[in-house]
Amino acid sequence: MADVEKEPEKTIAEDLVVTKYKLAGEIVNKILKSLIDLCVVDASVRDICSKGDQLLTEETGKVYKKEKDLKKGIAFPTCLSVNNCVCHFSPAKNDTDYLLKSGDVVKIDLGAHIDGFIAVAAHTIVVGKNDKITGRQADVILAAYWAVQAALRLLKSGANNYSITDAVQQISESYKCKPIEGMLSHELKQFKIDGEKTIIQNPSEAQRKEHEKCTFETHEVYAIDVIVSSGEGVGREKDTKVSIYKKSDENYMLKLKASRALLAEVKTKYGNMPFNIRSFEEETKARMGVVECVSHKMIEPFQVLYEKPSEVVAQFKHTVLLMPNGVNLVTGIPFNVENYVSEHSIAQEELKELVTQPLGPVKGKGKGKKGAAAAAAAAGATGAGATKVESAPAVETKA
């Protein structure tokens, strides 16, 4: 019997693939903005996460309607991780909820896919504050913001992953902050949110030895994810229940009926995309089934991690296409650095200069110089807080 030929991998060398990434990105950006509006005092985190997932399903359902076999939907369930919570907080129906308070630092993280082409984003806000943000909240949010701006500008064909690792570390430390140890930014592929090429932040000695160096290439796609802490930069599990999981490629003959039923539903509904246990009608049964699946590594948990209670964590994440003419951001929304005042600023002249560079595909238009001059004023100002960097115009893409 002849070997079945594997279909060639689809990449952004194809215009249609670029269109699908941009469309998924537009959906994520639009939903991210509407979720920020819901982040008010006394709002329920569970309700906002549920609304986010509902919108991701609804909005992706409106596109490519005629192509019945085309899969689309949630690529990463909505999470709202507050203050010292590092990531993956998205309580299920029977889990402990959290009500937002004035002054809470909230990281919103979500993703959508169209035909398996994934767009993810994360953004940090402060709840209920109309005046300028100062102190450690400003330090950590500016550290994460400027670190991601540097990372986006270092992501280019021929560059290596450790140039980004080092820049994120240096900028975070300029603000007396630390990136969360061992967090990874992954290459994205069709139906694969955790591609082989990765960028590590703040690696331990052991992680630095194990983590592979790689070179970025044209037509690759990355989720650039920067998470920074005002503390020592180590995320730890507490007693918060995991609610987000993802099917792995492991195989095992499951014993329990509940486990087999869960796995069958995951394969049909989500494939290899992360999912929230909250989305199952019978959450208690799903919880029972997931235990055996996790113990045999057929399903991987996304642990809810925490810094020390007195610390604050900030996050920014963008999906980036490495096009022949430069990077194309498909997710991320404008962030006004003028609202944040810090006594610190980027210490390294070359990084201060780097974040002033215009971002986006080279189109030969002349607006770059003006944007660069404004950003230079921002990065050089005490507290690096004076303007919106030129990431915003490149972000609002039209499919």
Rosetta blueprint (number, residue, H / E / L):
1 M L
2 A L
3 D L
4 V L
5 E L
6 K L
7 E L
8 P L
9 E L
10 K L
11 T L
12 I L
13 A L
14 E L
15 D H
16 L H
17 V H
18 V H
19 T H
20 K H
21 Y H
22 K H
23 L H
24 A H
25 G H
26 E H
27 I H
28 V H
29 N H
30 K H
31 I H
32 L H
33 K H
34 S H
35 L H
36 I H
37 D H
38 L H
39 C L
40 V L
41 V L
42 D L
43 A L
44 S E
45 V H
46 R H
47 D H
48 I H
49 C H
50 S H
51 K H
52 G H
53 D H
54 Q H
55 L H
56 L H
57 T H
58 E H
59 E H
60 T H
61 G H
62 K L
63 V L
64 Y L
65 K L
66 K L
67 E L
68 K L
69 D L
70 L L
71 K L
72 K E
73 G E
74 I E
75 A E
76 F E
77 P E
78 T E
79 C E
80 L E
81 S E
82 V E
83 N L
84 N L
85 C E
86 V E
87 C E
88 H L
89 F L
90 S L
91 P L
92 A L
93 K L
94 N L
95 D L
96 T L
97 D L
98 Y L
99 L E
100 L L
101 K L
102 S L
103 G L
104 D L
105 V E
106 V E
107 K E
108 I E
109 D E
110 L E
111 G E
112 A E
113 H E
114 I E
115 D L
116 G L
117 F E
118 I E
119 A E
120 V E
121 A E
122 A E
123 H E
124 T E
125 I E
126 V E
127 V L
128 G L
129 K L
130 N L
131 D L
132 K L
133 I E
134 T L
135 G H
136 R H
137 Q H
138 A H
139 D H
140 V H
141 I H
142 L H
143 A H
144 A H
145 Y H
146 W H
147 A H
148 V H
149 Q H
150 A H
151 A H
152 L H
153 R H
154 L H
155 L L
156 K L
157 S L
158 G L
159 A L
160 N E
161 N H
162 Y H
163 S H
164 I H
165 T H
166 D H
167 A H
168 V H
169 Q H
170 Q H
171 I H
172 S H
173 E H
174 S H
175 Y L
176 K L
177 C L
178 K E
179 P E
180 I L
181 E L
182 G L
183 M L
184 L E
185 S E
186 H E
187 E E
188 L L
189 K E
190 Q L
191 F L
192 K E
193 I L
194 D L
195 G L
196 E L
197 K L
198 T E
199 I E
200 I E
201 Q L
202 N L
203 P L
204 S L
205 E H
206 A H
207 Q H
208 R H
209 K H
210 E H
211 H L
212 E L
213 K L
214 C L
215 T E
216 F L
217 E L
218 T L
219 H L
220 E L
221 V E
222 Y E
223 A E
224 I E
225 D E
226 V E
227 I E
228 V E
229 S E
230 S L
231 G L
232 E L
233 G L
234 V L
235 G L
236 R E
237 E E
238 K L
239 D L
240 T L
241 K L
242 V L
243 S L
244 I E
245 Y E
246 K E
247 K E
248 S L
249 D L
250 E L
251 N L
252 Y L
253 M L
254 L L
255 K L
256 L L
257 K H
258 A H
259 S H
260 R H
261 A H
262 L H
263 L H
264 A H
265 E H
266 V H
267 K H
268 T H
269 K H
270 Y L
271 G L
272 N L
273 M L
274 P L
275 F E
276 N E
277 I H
278 R H
279 S H
280 F L
281 E L
282 E L
283 E H
284 T H
285 K H
286 A H
287 R H
288 M H
289 G H
290 V H
291 V H
292 E H
293 C H
294 V H
295 S H
296 H L
297 K L
298 M L
299 I E
300 E E
301 P E
302 F L
303 Q L
304 V L
305 L E
306 Y E
307 E L
308 K L
309 P L
310 S L
311 E L
312 V L
313 V E
314 A E
315 Q E
316 F E
317 K E
318 H E
319 T E
320 V E
321 L E
322 L E
323 M E
324 P L
325 N L
326 G E
327 V E
328 N E
329 L E
330 V L
331 T L
332 G L
333 I L
334 P L
335 F L
336 N L
337 V H
338 E H
339 N H
340 Y E
341 V L
342 S L
343 E L
344 H L
345 S L
346 I L
347 A L
348 Q L
349 E H
350 E H
351 L H
352 K H
353 E H
354 L H
355 V L
356 T L
357 Q L
358 P L
359 L L
360 G L
361 P L
362 V L
363 K L
364 G L
365 K L
366 G L
367 K L
368 G H
369 K H
370 K H
371 G H
372 A H
373 A H
374 A H
375 A H
376 A H
377 A H
378 A H
379 A H
380 G H
381 A L
382 T L
383 G L
384 A L
385 G L
386 A L
387 T L
388 K L
389 V L
390 E L
391 S H
392 A H
393 P H
394 A H
395 V H
396 E L
397 T L
398 K L
399 A L
